[in-house]
């Protein structure tokens, strides 16, 4: 059964306090690889934050403003490589704050939508269908995937 709108938004929102607790880890933990050959914690949170920023600015905010969506299908590898480079220029506190800011903006804007607006299909910049519901269906498991990676890393290294 598909989770309802409120449950999905709550699940998406629950990642905020989780990421805030990661601020308690020291810089060494933030800059170490989660696994051999994998990204660091800082890279992962930067990656999630920048996807939030992208979807907020190019889709969610546009829906709220009743403007055409400019979100497009991006080259994930390129986007993620850029997220890792961006992480190098930021402090852990900066990354956490930016994550909280963008995730909060998304939650704020989608919490006020009607069920019709939530499931409504919009055309994105590539003329593909985009709905907030499908966006959350895609990103809630994405958050969970990274949360498991982080929790395994923290358990091994604490």
C-alpha positions, 0 to 999 in steps of 0.5 A: 500500500502506498503511504499517504501524503502526510506520512510521506512528508513526515518521513521526508521531514524526519531526515532533518533532525537525523542530519542535525545529530551528525553535526556532533561527529568530529571532522575526522568522521565527516571527512572519512570514507563511509566504506573503502572507495566510497564517499565521505559523510560530508560528500553524502550530505552535500549530495543530498542537500544539492539535490534538495536545492536543485529540486526546490529551485527548479520544481517545488518553488516553481509549483508554489509560484505557479510557474513552469518547471525548469527541472530537467533530467541531469547527468547524475554522475556529473551532478554527484561529482560536482556535489563532492567538489562542493563539499570540499569548499564547505564546513560540516556545519555549513553543509548541515545548515544548508541541508536544513534550510533547503529541506525545510523550504521543501517541507514548508512549500509542500505541506501547504498543498492540497491533495490534488496539487500533491498528485498533479502532474506537471511538465518539467523542462524536458517535457516529462511528467513531474509530481511532488508525490512521485518526487517523494516516492523517489527521494524517501528511499534515497534518504533511507539508503544513505541513512543506512550507509551512515549508520553502518559507518558510525557503528563501525567507527564509534 
